Structure formats: C-alpha cells, structure tokens
Amino acid sequence: MHLHEQFLSPTLPAPFTWLNPPARFQTGDGLEVWTDPATDFWQRTHYGFQPDNGHACVVDIVGDFTISTHVIFHSQHQYDQCGLFVRADADNWIKAGAEYEDETLGRLGAVVTNLGYSDWSTQDISSAQTEIWHRISRQGDDFLIESSMDGQAWMQLRITHMHQIDAELAVGVYACSPLGRDFHCKFTSISISDNLWLPHR
C-alpha cells in the first residue's frame, strides 16, 4: 500500500476507521483529536490494569510496510500521549510516541505488547517539545521504531519482535489521556509505503 493522507477533507477519508472514536475530532487541516477522559492502551505488566480504550485512527494493511506521521501536540495532564499505533488485537500491539510527565519532563518511547503483557522503553525529552515525527517499519514479525525532531534526522528507539500476529495489521495513529481529558493533538499527515528498513547484512 502507498498512501499519503493530509486529512484535508471535512470527513474522515477512506480507508481510515476509528478504534474507540473520540467524542471530538476534526479533519480539514490535518487530523485533530481531543481525547476523552481516562483513555489508555496497556496490558497487565506492573500496574495490573488492562485499559484498551485509547483513540486510534487506523487502516488495515497486509505485509511489510513503513508508516510515518508528524504530530503537533499540547499536553495538559500527566501521561497525555500520542503517536503511531500498530495492532493485531488487544493482546498484541505497539504504540510509539511522546508522553507528558510534568512541566519539565517528557518521555519519548515505545510500548510493545506481546501475548497480553506490555513493556515500555523510554528516553527523556523536554516537555517543551510540541512536535515530533514518528516512524515504524515492519519486516516480517520484526519492527523498527524511530523518531525525529525535525523530520530529517531519524534516531532508532527500538527493534522489537511480535510473537503472535497475522499478515494483516491495523496501523495508524493514536492519542489518549489516562488522567486528564481534552488533550489536543494534530496529525498533519500519515504516510504508508513499502518497507524502508533495509535487511541486515
């Protein structure tokens, strides 16, 4: 699949659909989302809870791919977050994005959920950062997760494996606010292409 969507029409364009649609979102100048309260994606590990009600705008895709997005966000509450989402089902998925901690600290990282258990790898960033580019590439059952502060220079965040997935996955963007509500973020574009992650030599 080759797709570059800027969400310029007044309605959500095909083939995108919502997993847990927010009460408020808008298209026409990017995809803007205002989160519902107490929304999140996580499974079991450490915290014990299993929220699966975050907002995700996704498209189904078969086989290898690279998906990227540019997102502008305005965090208000601890754990406000947004980024890219790759999902097989409730027990097997990836989210990669930025998460707000406090007025000085944010987290840039990835949650990988395999067989019903989530883990979280992070690196600290300034909470003054209000726009980030994210990219995920699939090669078989392996995934490369990257981010960029300028859309040009990409840094590797993680290489991971998913243990129980099908050829077809739902891929797209996500946003949620575990403790707050009305976290506002704007995805200016979503691009999907052939896998750009070169085989290891």
N, C-alpha and C positions, 0 to 999 in steps of 0.2 A: 504493500500500500504506500502510495505517495500522497501526502496531504499537507497543506499549509493553510491553516484557518486563523483569521484575524477577528472573527466574530463581528463583522460589520453589519450584518442584517439584524432587524429588530427581533427576530426569534431565534431560538437555538437551532443551528443548522444540522441537517442530517449529515453523517450518521451518528452524531453525538446524542447520548442519552444520560439521564441522571441516575446515579445510585444515591438514594437519600437526598432528594432535591431540597435546597434551602427554601425557606418561605420567601426570601427576596433574592433575586439575581437579575442581571440586566445584560443585554448584548446591544451591539450597535457601534461600540467603540471599545472592542475587547470584551472579554467575559468578566463581568464584575460580580462578586459574591459577597453577601453579608451573612455571616454564619448564624445558625440557630444556637440556642444555649445548650451547654452540656453535650457537645458533639465531639467524637474522637474515633480513632481506629487503634485498637490494641488488643492483644490476646494473652491473658493469663500471667505471663512472667512477672515475678516480683510483686506486682501490685495486686494480682489476683482477679482483677475485673476484666470484662470482655466487651468493651464498647465497640460497636460496629455501625455507628450511625453518623459518621462524618460525611460531608458532602463530596461526591466525586462525579465529575463530568467525563465520561469515557466513551470510547469506541472499541468495538471488537476487532481484533487483528490476529491473523494466523501466521505463525513462523517468526523468523528473526526480524528485528526492526531496530531503529533508533528513534526515540521520541524526545523532543526538547520543548521547553517553554521559557518565556520571560514573564516574570510576575513582579508587580509593584504592590506593596502591602503596607498597612498602617495598623500595627499591633497596639492593643489596649490592655490586654489582660495576660497574666502568666499562662504559658502554653498555647497561646494563639499560634497557628501554624498553617502553612500552605506549601504546595509544591507539586511534584509528579506522583502518580499512582499507577501501579501495575497489579492486577488482581486475577487470581484463578478462582478463589472462593473465600469464605470468611476465615478459613484457617491457613491460607497460603496467599501472601501478597507482599508488596513492597511499597513503602512511601518514602520519598526523599524530598526534603525541603528545609525551610528555616522555621525555627520555633523561638518565641519570645520568652525570656526568663525574667528579666527585670529591666529597669531603666538604663542599665549599662551593658547587660549581657544577653546575648542570644546564642542559640545552638544551630549549627549547620550540620545536618546529618541524615542518616537513613535508618529506618526501621525495616527489618526483614522478618517476616513471619512465616515459619515453616511448621507444618503439622500441628498448628494450633498454639504455637509459642512464639512470642515476639522477642526480638533483641534490638538494641538501639546503639548505634555507633555515632559519635558526635565530635565536633571540634568547635571551640568557642569563636564567636564573631561579635562585633559590636552591635548592640541593639539599635544603633543609629542607621544601620544598613536597611534600606527600604526597597531595594530591588535586587533580584538575583536571577540568573539564568540556570536552569537545571536540565540535565540530560541523562537518559537511561538507555543503554543498548543491550539487546538480547542476542545471545549466541547459544542456541540450543536451550539447555536448562541453566546456563550461566548468565550473569548480568553485571555490567559495568555501570557504576553510578558516579556521575561527575557534576560539578557546579562551576559557575563562573561569575565573577563580579562585574564583568564588562561585556560578556557575550563573545569574547575573542580568545582569551587565555583560559583553558579548562584545567581544573585540578581534579584528580582522582580522589573520590571519597571512599570507594569500596568496590571490591569484586566479590560477588556472592553467588551461591548456588541455591536453586529452589528444588525441593525434593519431590514434590507431588503436584505437577502442573500438566495441563494439556497443551496441545499445539495452539489453541485459541485462548487469548487472554483479553481482558478488558483493560485498556490503557488510557490514561488521560491525566487530569489534574484534580487536586483535592484541596479542601480547606476545612478546618474545624477549630472549635474553641472549647476545650474541656471545662474551663472555669468561668468563662465570660459569655458574651453574645455580641452580635453585630461587628465581629472582626471583618474589616473590609479589605479585600484584595482584588487586584485586576490582572488577569492573564491577557497580555497583549496579543499573544499568538500561541498556537500549538503546531508543531511540525512533526510529521512522521515520515520516515524514509527507510530505505534499505539499511541494514546494519552497517554502521560506520566503524565498529570495533574490529580492528584487524586481528586475524588469527595470530596466536603466539608462535613465534619461530624459535 
